């Protein structure tokens, strides 16, 4: 095992050199001399090391429940209207307080048929640990006076909340990523809460504005036969809503709109900030998917000369505690819009179009998120943590080096060289991956230092045993490395499995520790078993003596 080909030697030395090179940006501290052609990626510090913003959000689960009840009501209406012969019904109401939908069948002879028809809305839930097999999403029950009740099950509601939380986390992550930050920590806490930590972001107000807004865009038909003011006085026509205009709108204070949108925000695939080429005012350019473009084109083709409203839903406003829904603009359709793209204009600022485009690109939140806890972690805490981590690393590294040199002499020096290369390679890989270093990550690095030397200890002790058995120095080294390999792999594989489980089941800093530990295991095996063996081989070739005595 002491024979290395020329290419093996070159590859080992090249990997070691690359590790040192890619780790250098973390040591040079952005010096001007570190030129652009060389690697310039460095580790990012976590919230506990460099400060940042900490938010705890709570999702309004009632919105999920009410939205689902509206869907159930719509599905039930569609079923009854599509029935042949048509089923006569009345008083289909949504009782949000009780969490159910009720409909009254007017003709007694149609009661059984309507009940059977509405039961087809029931769907089985996919079984998991919390919902057993056979659980359904809906309960359809008979009541008195021809009334049929439709009520979602608790298990189905919990599944919808879980799905909404998962969607919210991904939406928040996309929005924060577009702010230019790196490695935010976003994780679920409890049933309806989400923890958001963004290291190094020094504008918490902007972060709250971008995260907290629902950002749901929709396009609606404007009713021109009656104004919003007339509808408020005489009553809204069925299937319409009154939506306030933007405060900067000089044409109207509110609009009477058809409730069902022409195109919903789910069909929006892109939104980019820009400037109008004629007026040079800030605008947002948008683009629909094929289905949205087809519906929008069909509508604009048949409604030329009529206005349509672009509505934005920003969720609950923190100041007024009211839902912030308003019409951004209500342009008149001059010609059919068949390309599936357009632009939103208004009295926007540059920051305004940037934030709006981020909201629209990242998708709408399924429900309103309220900020229930906000903390800003100062840089001084981060500096103290970094200093403590550096001190612990230095003490650990110094202790290991001293112990290794005292016990194993020259071979201990070989192990120290491999240990330093190991640290360089570990930092280099973390830098290439653009990982975020946290206090648990520093603990993983300190642990890696001990594990790296542990492999050398196993090898050197095995070599000593072979020497005591009467073998020559070269044979003892060769046998020692061969027999120690199995033990080293067994120990590191079990540790790697534990780190993998931590990564899969943990979150945030726990994952950071698992990543650092996993990479440290790989670099430790390489440096302790391969690099030290190459160094010893070089040393043996220099000695060229049959009566060689090992300095162990």
N, C-alpha and C positions, 0 to 999 in steps of 0.2 A: 504493500500500500504506500510505499515511499517513492514509487516511481511516478513522475509526472511528465507527460509529453509537453512539447514546446507550446502547443495550442492550449492545453490545460493551464499551464503556468500563465500564459498571456491573459486568458479569460479571468482567472482568479485575481491577478493584479489589476486588470482593467475594471472589474466590478468594484474592487476596493477603492480604486482611484475615483471612479464615478460617484461612489458613496460620499467620499470626502468633498468632491467638487459640488455636488447638489446640496450638501449640508452647509456649505460656506456662506450663502446669503443670510443664514441665521446668526452667523458669527461676525460677519463684516459690518452689520448694522447700517446697511444702505450707504456704504462709502462710495464716493464718486469713482474710485479706481476699479470697482467691480463692474466691468463693462457689460454692455447689452448682449453681446454674443454668448456670454456665459450664462448658466442657469441663474435666475433671479427670483425664483419662487421661495417663499419662506412660510414657516408655520403661522397659523392664525391663533391668536389667544382667545380663550373662551371668556364668558361673562365673568367668571370668578377671578380672572387674571387681568383683564383690561377694562372692566366696567361695561355698562350698556343699559339697555332697557329691559324691564321685567314686567310683563302684563299677565294677569289672570282673567280670562274671559269666561262668561257663562252664556250658553245658548238658550234662547227662548223656546223651550220644548212645546209650549202651547201653540206656537205658530206651526210647528210640524203637525200637531194634532188637528188644528183647524184647517190647514191646507189639505190634509188627508180626508177630513169630513166633506170638504167641498168637492174633492175628487169622487168620493163615494156617491154624493148627491148627483153629480153630473153623470156618472156611470148608470145610476138607477134611472135617471130621466131618459137617457138614451135607450136603455132596455125597454122601458114602458112605451116610449114613443115608436120604437121599431116593431113592437108586437103587432101581429096580424091574427085576428081582428084587434084593433087598437083598444088598449085598456084605459078605461076612464078612471082618472085619479084626481085628487085635490089635496091641497094643504101639505105639499112636500116641504118640510121644514128641517133646518139643521139646528139642533139644540147643543150648542157648544159647551154649555155648563155640564150637561149630562154626558157629553161625548157620544152623541148618536144622531141618526137621521131617521125621520118618521115620514111615512106617506100613507094617505087614506085612500083606499079603493072604494069608488062610489057604488059600483054594481056588485052585489053579493055573489052573483054567479061567476064573477071574474076573480074573486078573492083567492081561490086556490091556485088558479093559473098564474096570477101575479106573484104569489108567494114562491111557487116553483121557479118562475122566471128569475126573480131576484136572488134566489139561492145560487144561481149559476155565477154570481159575482164572487162567491167564496173561493178562495185559493188556499192550497196547502202551503205552509211555511217550510222552508228547508230546515230539517232538524239539526240541532247542535247541542252543546252541553246544557244550555239553559232552556231550550225549547225542545221538548220531546217529539218523537215521531208522531205524525197525525195532527199536529197543531195547525189551526187555520187562522187566517188573517181577519176574518169577519164572522159575526154571529147575526143571523137573520131570524127574527122571532115574530110570531103572531101576537097581536094585542086585541083589545076589544074595539067594537065599532068599526071593523074593517081596516084597522091600522096595522101596518107592518113596520117593524123597527130593524134598522141596520146599525150594528155597533162594532167598532174595531176591537180586537182582543188586546189584552195587555202585552202579550208576547210579541204581537205584530207591531204594536206601538214602540216597544223597546228596540225592536230590530230597525225600525225607521229612524229612531233617534241615534242608534249606533251608526247607521249609514250616513246620517246628516253630520254627525261629529267627524267621521272619516273624510267626508267631502269638504267640510269646513277646514280641517287641518291641511289638506292638499291645496285648497284655494288660498289660505293664508300663506302657505309656503311659496306658492307661485307669486303672490303679491310682494312678499318680502324679498324674494330673489330679484325681482325687477327693480327694487330700490338700490341694488348694487351691494348688498351686504352678503356676508359669507357664513355658512354653517349656523343658521338659527336653530335653536332648540325649541321644537314645537311638539308637545305631547299632551295626551288626554289625562285629565285628573277627575276621577269620579264619574258620575253618569253624564253630566252636561257641561263640564268645564274643560277649558283648554289653557295650558300654560305656554306662554310665548316668551322666550329669552333671546334677545338679539345683541350679541357682543359688539361693542364699538360703534353702535348707532347713536349719535348724539342729538337726534331730533325726535324726542318721544311724541310730540304733538303730531308730527307728520305720520309717524308710525301708527298712532291711534286712528288718525283719519283714514289711512289706507286700509287698515285691518278691519275696523269696526263697521265700515259702510257695506251695506248689502250689495250695492252696485248692480242692480238688476235692470236691464234695459228692455223696453218693449215699444212696439209701434202700434198705434191705435187709430181707428177712424174717428174723425171729428164730426159730431152731429151739427149740421148747419140749419136744421129746421127750428131749433130752439137754442137759446143761449144758456150758459150756466146759471146766470142770475134768474132767468125765467124758470128754469128747472128747480131752483132752490125755493121759489115762491109757489109754484103750482105742483111741484112733485116731479121726481125723475121718471122718465120713461123706463119701462122694463129693460133690463140688460144694459144699462148705462151707468157711468160713474162720473162724478165731478172731481176734477184734479186741478189743484192750484197751478197757476203759471209761475214761471221763474220771476223773482222780484224785479229783474231788469227788463221784463217784457213790457213793451209800451202799447201793445195791441189789446191785451186782455188780462184780467186778474185770475180767471179760472176758465176751464174748458169743460164742455160736456162731451164725454167720449163713450164710444162703444166699449163695454167692459172686456169683451174677448179680443185679445190682440191680433193684429194682422200677422205679425211675426214676433216671436218671443226672443229673449236674450240667449236662449239655448242654441239658437241657430246662428249666432254670431261667432265667427271663427277668428277674426283679427280686428284690432283697433289700434291705430297709430296716430300720435300727435303730429301736427304739421301747420302750414300756413296757407291761407287762400291766395292763389296766384294773382287775383284781381284786387282784392281789398287788403291783402297782407295781414288779415286778422287770424288769430290762433283758431284752429279747427281740429276736429277728430275725424279721421277717415276710417270707415268701417267696411267690413266685407262679410257677406253671409255665406253659409254652406249651400250646397246645391238645392236642398229642399227649401231653405229659407229664401234663396234667390228666386226660385220658381213661384212661391206664394206671393212674394213682394212684387215680382214682375207682373203677375196676373192681376193683382189688385190695382197697381198703378196704371195698368193699361186700360182698365175699365172705370177709373175714377180721375181721369185727367181734368184739371181745373178745380179739384176739390182739395181741401187741406187734410193733412194727417199729422198726428201728434207723436213726438218722440218723448217717451216718459222714462224717467230715471227714478228708481227706488233705492234710496240710501239708507234704509232701515230707520231705527229709532234715534232721534236726535238727543244727544246727552243733555243739552241745555233746556230744551222745551219738553222733553220726554214724550214727544209726539213723532209719529212716523213721517219721515221726510220724503214725500213723493211729490214730484212736480214735473210739469211739462218743460223740457229743455227748449224746444222750439216746435212750431206748428207750420211748416212750410206748405205752400200750395204745389201740387203736382203739375208741373208745366208740360212734361212729356213722360211716357212710360220709362221706368227705370228697370231695364232688363239685364243689366250686367251683374247684378247681385252686390253692388258696392255703392257707397255714397259718402256723404260727409255731414257732420253735425257742427253747426256754427251757432254763435251766440256771443254774448259779452263775456267771453272767457279770458282769463289770464293765461300766461304760459304755464305756470304751475298747475292751473286748473285743468288744462287739456292733458297735461302729463298724468295727473292723478286719475282723471276720468278714463284715459286710455288704459292705464294699469288695471283699474277696476273691471273694465269691459273685457280685456284680454284674459284676465285670470279667472273669469267666470263669476257668477253670482253666488253669494252665500245662501244656503238653503233656509237659514233663519237668522234673525237678528242676534248679534253678539254684544253683550253688555260688559263693560270693563268694571270688575268688582274689586280689583286690586292692582295698584300700579306702584312700582318701585324703580328708582334709578340707582344703579350700583356705581359708586364713584371710582375714579381711577386710583385713588390712594389705597383703597382696599385691594385692587388688583396689584398694585406695586408691592404691597406687603406680602401678598400671596406669592408673587413671583420671587421675591427675595427669600421667603421661607423655602420655596421649592428648590431654588438654586442652592441654598445652604444645605438642605437635606441631600441633594444630589452630590454635592461636592464632598460632604462628610462620608456618604456611602461609597463613593468612588475612591476616595483616599484610603478608607479603611480596607476595601477590597484589594487595592494595589499593594499596600503595605503588607497585608497578610500573605498575598501571593508571592511577593518578592522574598519575604523572610522564609517561607516554607519551601519554596521550589527554586530559589536562586535564579540562574540564567533562564531556565525553562519558565519560571514565573514571569520573567521579563517578556518572553515570547507571548505568554498569555495576556499580559498587560497591553502589548501592541495590538493583539487581536481584539481585546476588549474596547480599546479606543476606536478601532476601525468599526467595530460593531455599533457603537454609539453614533458614529458618523452615518453609517448606513441606515440606521433606524430613523434618525432625524431627516435624512435625505428622502426616504420613502414617504414619510409623513408629509414632507414639504411638497413632493410631487403630487400626492393625493390631495393636497390643499386641506389637510385635516386641521381640526381645531384642537389646540392643546389646552386642557383643563387641569385642575389640581389632581383629579384621579389619573389623568394621563401622565403627569409627572411621577405619580406613584408607580405607574406601570413601567416607566423608564428606570426608576430606582430598582424595581424588582428584576428587570431585565439584566441589570448589571450583576446582580447576585447569581442569576440563572446562568449567565454566560460563563462565569468563572467556575460554576459548579460542574459544567461539562469538562473543563480542563482538569479539574480535581479528579474526576472519575478516570480520565485518561492517564494522568500522571500516576495515580495510585495503582492502576492496573499495570503500568510499566514497571513500577517498583516491585510488584509481585513477581513479574516475569524475571526481573534481575535476581531476586532472591531465589528463584527456581533454577538459577545457573545459566540462563540464556545470555548470549552476547548482547551488546548494547543495541545494535541494529535490529536484531531479531526481537528483542524486548519491546522496542518502539513499535515495530510493525505489528506484533501480536497485541500489544496494548491498545493500539488504535482500532484494530479489527474487533477485539472482544468488547471494547467499551462502546462501540457504535450501537449495538442492540439496546444496551441500557439507556444510552442517551436518547435514542429515538422513543423508547417506551415512556420515559419520563416527560419528554416534551410533547408527545402526542396526547397524553392524558391532560396535560395542562392546556394544550391547544383546544381540546374538546370542551373543557370548562370555559375557556375564553369565548368559544363559539356560542355556547349556551347563554353566556352573559350578553353577548351581542344580540342574539335573537330575542331574548326575553326582556333585556334591559332597555333603557332609553337615556338620552342625554349624556351626562357625565359617566354613567355606567358603561355605555357603549364606547365612549372615548377611552376608558381604561381597557376594555376588551380589545379594541383595535390596536392600541399601543402594545399590549401584551402579546397579541397574536403576531404582529410584525417582529417584535423583539425575539420571539421564539425562533422564527425563521432565520433572522440575521445571526442569532447566537449559534445555531447549529452550523451555519456556514463558516463563521469566523473561528469557532472553537474547534471544529473537526477538520475543516478544509484548510483555512488560512494558517493555523498554527502548525499543521502537518507540513505545509509548504515551507514555512520558515525553518522548521527543524531539518527538513531535507536540504535546504540551502546550507545550514550550519554543518550538517554531516558531510556534505560535499567539500566544504572548506577544510575540515579536519583531516580526511583521508588517512586515518590511522586505524590499524587493526586492534590495537590495545586501547580502544576508546573507553573513557570513563564518563558516564553521564553525570552532569551537575544537578542531581536530584537529592 
